Amino acid sequence: MSRWLPWAVGLVAAVLALGPALGPGYVLRYDMVFVPDLSLPTVLRGADGFPRAIPSDAVVAALSWVLPGDAVQSAALAAVFVVGAAGAARLMPSPAAAVVAGAAYVWNPFVAERLLLGQWAMLLGYAGLPWVVGAARGPLAGVVRSLVPAAVGGFSSVVLTALTAGPVALWRRGGLRRGGLLAGALVVVSLPWLVPALTAGAAGATTDPAGVEAFAPRADTPLGTAGSLFLLGGVWNAHAVPAGYGDPVAVALRLALCLAAVAGWAWWLYRGRPGFGPGLTAAAVLGFGVALLGATEPGRGVLAWLIGLWPGFGPLRDGQLYVAPLALVQALGLGAAALWLSRPAGGTADGPGGGGAGAATRGTGEPGTPAGSGPAGPAGRRTPAAGRIAGAAAAAGLAVLPVVALPGLLWGAQGALAPAEYPRDWLAAQAAVAADDRPGTVLVLPWSAYRGIDWSGGPAVVLDPATRLFDRRTVWNDDLMVGTPDGGTVVVRGEDGLAREAAAVLGPDPRTGLPESLDAAELAALGVRYVAVSAPVDNRFWSDADGFSVVVEGSEMTLLEVLAGPINTEEADISGLEVTCGLVTVGAIIWSVAKTAPDLRRFTRRNRP
């Protein structure tokens, strides 16, 4: 039972947090866009103009060959909670502590706010952090296997993994060799997006330093920005804060929980001495420092200067992202608090660190004796049965506290994650484009990256799903407009050069996102074969224009075919180098799983109650 309990805790947390999002339909919110029949070849060619989404989109597209798209989304969201809870749990030396750590790791403001931002792929990499921490000081095969969630999560996940597991690998003697192995493994699992990204960078993709101001952490509690980050909140988007999170009672309870977690972590470092403890502590401090950079004017200036110097520093813009190591420290610290509450009187917390490696020294004092076992001690000590009951009660109470402190995550974030079905007009347009084997891109209008969609199940803003709907390259406005706390607006320039060319041709009205007119010849010169207008507009918008044919006309989407020619059909194809890199990554993952399968079996046998 102790083997499967952490997985069960993660599954229960997934059901409580996601609720209706696990049912039929597609949850569309900010960056979370799943569509029916996502095209794998289009994803691999970099359909959105930049390859950072290739890993997660490729996995979704591959799974969509055998499962409906909404089922793939439900599985991906549930995996965040199940994998994360199980990973944090296996770093603890007792079942009671494991349950608490697993629950705390997946039920906190960081997970809630990132989920409300729709960043499911990054959260999948977050779920894999404790697995990498447990494997960072082990053999290469185990490290590569633990990096599978980061490989799927992509760019941000790999950056977080390097920050979290790097200090763990470098700590103590032999750290340079282990750090080199970790760095090499990270490069191998990053090849599918790393190589295309370098090519895209050479082609003119940029990172706008204005994003430093737009994505800076902000106070979402009365404790200010630093206090909000300590509570694992502080996300830049005010609409991603769960309901009721900033209430004084909820903030006080959350603060008490975080302080108890830090105290529990310090106690465990002193008494239990987990091998990964010092390194993970350093990672949490470093990540918190990076997060605080964006909270001050001088810090934002430094970040903008770094990004202007090299676009590779772009991930540092989103400072709140880097409290992820602190989230793992707090989860394990809360588990250590459960360990302290359930310890035998006069006992210690010496125990295994790093996922079962080692043995507890309690009860009989013999190595290999599970926590709380052994005969009753001298008078005044709790009996083993009493210790187990106390441990179960402490675990139950501490496991529930994160939910009590953050009820806004319950049941689809109180309705914010509501599924919806795609309208028939959209599916008809998708089928019409798929039936045409002639090359050419799809221009997506209105000319706005994020927009509200009436049929999406709620008033949430979402990345226009039309950008992912078709089995070919789409051209869309990837500029991002972000409101600032003082009521202003920051425009973060997009990264797609073709989108900038299209904007110059269209000259769209900033209020509607629609141009006054369409010129078929100019669009054909850009390589546009179809124009998808996914908003109800007067048909005079296109009926007065020459060179277009209406393919689908409905209340939710109109699809126009560009008849003027010739259409510039120069499209980037997948290079042999990119194919080779993808095969190397997949091969390394398969090798690591096969190599570590016996170790997994031994681990499950060793941890039987």
N, C-alpha and C positions, 0 to 999 in steps of 0.2 A: 504493500500500500504506500509506503514512503517513497517508492520509486515514481509512482504515478500521481501522487497528491499535488506536487507543484504544477504539473500539466493541467490537472483538474482545476486548480485555483485560477490559472490563466484562462481556461475555457469559461469558467463562471464569470470572471471579470469581463471577458469579451462579450458575453451575452448581456450582462448588466449595462455595459457601456454602449454597445452598438444597438441592441434591441431591434427596432424595425429595419435598421440598415442591413441586417443579415437576411432579410426577406427578399422577395422578387423585386426587380426594378434597379435602377442605377442611382446611386447617391452622387450628386453633382454639387461640389462646393469648392470654391477657389481653385487650387491646383489639382484637385481630385476629379479627373475626367476619365471615365470608362465608357467605351462605346461598343456596340455590337460588332463582332467580326473585325477587330483591329488587325490591320494588314502587317504581317511580319516583314515582307520585303521592303515595304515603305518605311517602317521603323528603322530597319538596318541601314537604309540610305540616308537617315537623318531627316525625317519628314518635317520636323519643326524648325529646321535651319540650324540647329545646334545639337551636338550629340550627347549632351549630359543625360538626357532621358532615355537613351538607347537601352541600358540594361533592364530597367524596370518595364519599359514598354515592350521590349522583346520577350520577356518572360510572360507578360500578360497576353501578348499576341500568340505565343506558342501554346499557352494553356487554352486560349480561346478556340483552338482547333478541336478540342475535345470537350470543352465545357462552355455553356453560355457565358457571355461577358459579365452579366450581373452575378453569376455564381463565382466567377474568378475574383471579382471585387470583394465579395463576402469572405472568401477564403483568405485573400490578402489582408483584409482588415483584422480578421480573427487571428491570423498568424502573428500580428504585432503583439497581441496580449499573451497568447499561449507561449510563443518562443521567448518573449521577454521575461515572463514570470518564471518559466522553467530555468532559464539561464541564470537569473539572479539567485534562484533557490539552490542551485547546485554549488554555489560558492559558500554556502553555510554548512556548519557541521552538525546540525540537528534538524529533524523534521519540523519542529515548532518554529525555529528561526527561519527555516527555508520558506515556510508558508507566508510568514510576515514579510520577508524580503521580497518574495515574488509578487505579492499583492501591492506593496508600496512602490515597486519599480514600474508597474504599469498603470497605477492609479495616482496620478499627480498632475499638477498644472502644466508641466512641460508636455506630457502626452496629450492632455485635453486641448491645449492651445494649438499644438501642431496638427492634431487631428481636425480641429475646426478650420485650420488653414488648408486642409486637404493634402498634407504632405505625408501620405501613407508610405511612400518608398523610403523617405528619410527615417520614418519611424520603424520601418523594418530593419534598417541598419542599426538604429538605436536598440532594438530588441536583441540584436546579436552582440552588443558590446560585452555583456558579462561572459558570453561564450569565448570571445577573443581574450578577455582578461584571464580566464581560467586556462587557456591554451598557450598564452604568450611565452611562458617559460618552459614549454614542452617541445616535442619534435616538430619538424616542419609540416608533416602531413596533418597533424592536429591543428596547426595554425591555419593552413589553407582551408580545411573543412569548416573551421569556425568563422571564416570570412565569407561564407556563402550569403548570409543576409546583407552584408555590406556590398558584396558584388552586385546583388539585385538592386539595392538601394541607390547605388551610383555615387555621384561626385560627393555630395554632402556626407553621405554615410562613410565613405572612405576617409574623408578628412576627420570626422569625429572618431573613427576607429584608430587612426594614427595618433590623435591627441590622447585618447584614453588608454590604449594598450602600449603605446611607445614607452612611456616612463616605466611601466610594469616590466617590459622586456629588458630595459636598460639597467634596471636596479640590480645591484650586487655584482659579484664576479662573473665574468663571461657575458656581461650585458651587451657589449658591442657586437658580439657574434649573434646573440639572440635578436638584438635590434636590427641587425642586417638581414636576418632571416625574415623578420616581420615586414621590413620595408620591401624586400624582394617579393614576398607573398602579396603584399598590397598592390605592387605594380602589376603582378601577373593577373590578379582578379580585376584590375582596372583597365586592362588592355582594350576591351571592346569599346570603351568610350574615350580612353586616353589618346589613342592614335588618331581617331577622327577629330578629336578636339584640337590636337596640334595642327592638323591640316586646316580645320576651320579657322583657327587663329591666324594662320598664314594668309587666309583668304579675306581677312578684314573684320572678323568678329571681335567685338570690343566689350569691355566692362565699364559701365558708366560710374565714375566716382560719386555722382549725385545719389547713388543708392546708399551711401553711408548715412546720409541724413534721413532717408526714407525708411531704412531698415534698422535704425538705432533702437535699442531697448527702451521701453517706457514703463512708467509706474502704473501697474494695474491693481495696486493695493495702497492703503494709507501709509505704508512704510517707505514710500519713495522707490526710486529705480533700483538701488542696491538691495533694499529689503525685498522687493518683488523678485529680483533675481535669486536671492537666497531661498525664497519660498518656491523656486523653480518656475516662476511666472515671468512677467516682464516682456511679453512678446510685443512686436512693433505694431501689430494690427489690433485696434481696439475691438473690432468685431469678432475676433477669435478668442475672446475671454469668455469662459463658461459662465452661465447664469449664476448669480449670487456669490461669485468668487470674491468680490471685493467687500462683502459685508463684514462689519467689525467682528462679529462672533466667529464667522468662518475664518477670517484672517488670524484671529487670536488662537483658534484651535490649530490652524495650520502652522503657525509660528511655534507653538508648543511642541507639535509633532516634529518639526525640523530640528529644534533645539535638542529634543530627546534623541533624535537620530544621530546628531553630531556627537552627543555625549556617549551614546552607545558605541559609535565607531571608535572614538578615542579609547574607551574602555577595552574594546576588543583588540585594538592595536597593541595595547599595553599587556593584556593578559593572554590573548589568543595568538598574537603575532602571525597573522596570515601572511604567506609569502608575497602576495600581491599588494599587501596593505600600503607600504610606503610609496610604491610607484603610483597606485591609484589615488592616494592622497595628493601627490604632486600633480597629477593630471587634473584633479578637481580644482586645485588652487590655480593652476595655469589657465584652465578653461574659464573660471570665474573672473580672472584678470582680463582675459580677452573680451568677455562679455561687458565688463565695466568700461572698456576703452570707448565704446560707442555711447556711453552715458555722459561723457564730458566733452566740452568743446575742443580742448587740446587733443583728446583721444581721437575724436572724429577727424580732426585735421591730419593726424598721423596716418589714420586709415586711408583717407582720401589720397594722401601723398603716396602711400604704398601702392594703391590700386592704379594711380596714374603712372607709377614707375613700372609696374608689371601687372597685367590683368589677372594673373594667377592668384593675386591676393584678394580677388573678388569675394571668395567665401567668407572673409572676415567681416563683411558688411553686416551680416545677420548675427549680431553678437549674442542674442539670447540662445542661439543654437548651442553655444559652447558651455552651457550649464549641464549638459548631458552627463559628463563624468561625476558632477556633484549629485545628480539624481541617483546614480548608482551607489555612491558613497552613502547618501542618506537612506536608501533602501536597505543596504547591508547594515547600516548602523541601527536601523529600527529592528532588523532581525537580531542583531547583537543584543538589543535591549530585551527582546523576548528570551534570548539565551540567558541573560543575567537574571531575569525574573524566574526562570525555570531551573536555575542551577541548584544543586544540593547545597545545603548550608555549609559554609566553609569550603566549598568546592571552587574550582577554577574554570576558566573558559578556554583552556588550552584545547585546541582541536584542529581539525584539518582545515587547511586553506587551499583554495584553488580546486574546488570541485571534488572533494573526497580524497585527496592525496594526504596521507597522514592518518593520525588516529587521535581520538579524544582520550584524555588522561583524567578520568573521573571515576567515581564509584570504586571499583577494585584497584584502580591505579595501573592496570595492565594495558599495554598498547593494544589497540583494536577494539576496546570495549566501547560500545555506543554510548552516547550521552544519556545520562540518567539511569544506566544499568548498574548491575552489581548489587551485593547485599546491602542491607540497611547498615548505616554507620552508627557511631556512638550515639548516646542519648542526646537529643536536641537536633539531630539531623533528620531531614525528611526521608521517608522510605522511598524506594524506587517508584512504587505505585503513586505515592503522593506527589513525587516529582513529576511524573508523567501527567497527572491530572493538572497540576499547577502550570506545567508547560503548555498543555492544550488550552487551558483557560487564558493564559497570557497571549498565546498565539492568536486565539480567536478574537480577543479584545483588540490587540494591536493591528490585526489584519483588517478589521472593520473600520478602524479610525480614519484611514485615508479616504474611505468612501464617505464617512460622516463629514469630514472636513471639505470634501469636494463633491457635493451632490449634483452639481451642474453637469457632470459627465454622465449621469445615469440616463439610460434608455434613449440612446441616440442623441446625447447631449441635450436632453429635454426637447426633442423634436427637431433639433437643428440638422440632424443627419437623416432626412426623410427621403426614401427612394421614389423614383418617378420612372415612367416609361417614355421612350422616344416617340414623338408624333409620327404619324404615317408619312407625312410630307418628307421628313428627314430620312426615313428608311427608303422611300421611293427615290430620293435624290442620290443616296448612297448606292443603290442598286443600279441606277442609270449610269453613273460614272464608272462603276465596276464593269459594266457590260461593254464599255468603250475601250478597246485596246490601243487606241492612238495615244501617243504621249502628249504631255501638257499638264500644267499645274491647275489648281483650283484657287481662285481668289475668293477670300472669305470676307463678307460684309455683314453688318456694319464694321467700320474700320476701328475696332476697339478690342483689345485683348480680353478684358474681363467685362462681363455684362450680366444683368439680371434677366432670367428667363422665366416667364410666367408658369410654364409647365414643369419646372424642375423640382417641384415638391415643396418649395418654400421661397422666401424672398432673398435667399443668399446669392451673393455675387459668385460667378464661376467663370473660369477660362472657357471661352466659346468652344463648345464641344465640336462644332463644325471643323475646327482645326485638326481633329483626330478622326473624323468620320470617314474620310475618303481613302481609297487605296493608292494615293499618289501624293506628291508634294503639295502642301497648301501654302499660300502666301497670305499672311495676316499681320496685323499691327502688334508687334511684341513690345512696344513702348508701354511702360507701366506708370500710371498716375497714382500717387500715394498722398493722402492728406496728412498734414502735420498737426501737432497739438495746438499750435497757435492759429489754426484755421486756414493755413496756406496749403499749397499743393506742390509736391515735388514730382517732376517727370523724370523717370529713369529711362534713359534711352535704350532701345532694344539692341539685340546683337545680330540680327539677320540683315545682311546687306541687300538682299533682294526685296525685303519689305520696305527698306528706305527708298529704293528705286520706285516701287509701286506707289508709295505715299506721294512722291513728287509728281507722278502721273495723275493720281486720283484727285488730289486737293480736296479731301473730304471736309464736310462741315463738322466742326468739333462738337456741336450739340447733338447731332444725329448719327455721326459716324458714316454718313452716306455722301458720295460726291454729287454735285449738281447734275452731272452727266457722265456717260461712259463712252470712251473712244475705243472701239473694237480693234483698230489697227495698232494703237499704242499698247493695249493689253496683249495682243498677239506677239508684238515685239519682245514683251517680257516673258513669253512662254506660257501665257494663261490660256487654257482650253475652256474652262468653265468658270462661271461666277455664281457663288452660292450666297444668296441674300437671306439670312436667317432671322428676318424680322418682318412683321406685317407692314408693308408700305404700299402706297398707291402705285398701280401698275404703270402709270405715266412715267415713272422713274426709268423704265427701260423701253416702253413702247415707242417712244419718240427717237430712240437711238437706232442707227443702222448697224448691221453686222452682227446681230444677236438673234438667237432662236430660243424660245421658251421650251425647256424640256420638262420641268416639273413646276407647277404653279399651285400653291396651297396657302392656307392661312398662316402657317408657321415657317415655311421655307419656299423660296423660288429658286430654281436652278436654270441659269442661262448658259447656252453654248455660244462660244465666240466663233463666228463664221468667217470673219476677215482672216486673211492669211498673207503670206505663210506664217505659221506659228513657230516661234523659236523654241525648238524642242531639245535643246542641249540640257541634259539632266545628268547630275552626278550619279555614278554607279558605284557599287561596292568594289573596292580595289582588292587585289589579291593579298596585299599586306593586311588589310582589315579582316579578311576571311581567316587568314593564318592566325592573327592575334586572337580572334574569337575561338578558334579551335584549340589554341594553347590554353586559354582560360578554362574552357569546358573540360579539356583533358586533364588539367591540373586538379580541378574539383573532383572529377571522377576518380582519379588516382588517390586523392586524399581520403575520400570516403571509403574506398576499398582498403586502403592501408590501415585505417583506424577502426575498421569494423570490429576486429578482435578486442581492441581496447574498450570499445563501447560495451561489449558483452561482459568483459571483466568488471567494468564500472558498475553495471546494473547488478551483477552478482554480489560485489563487495558491499553495495548499499542496501541489500535486502535486510529487513528488520529481523 
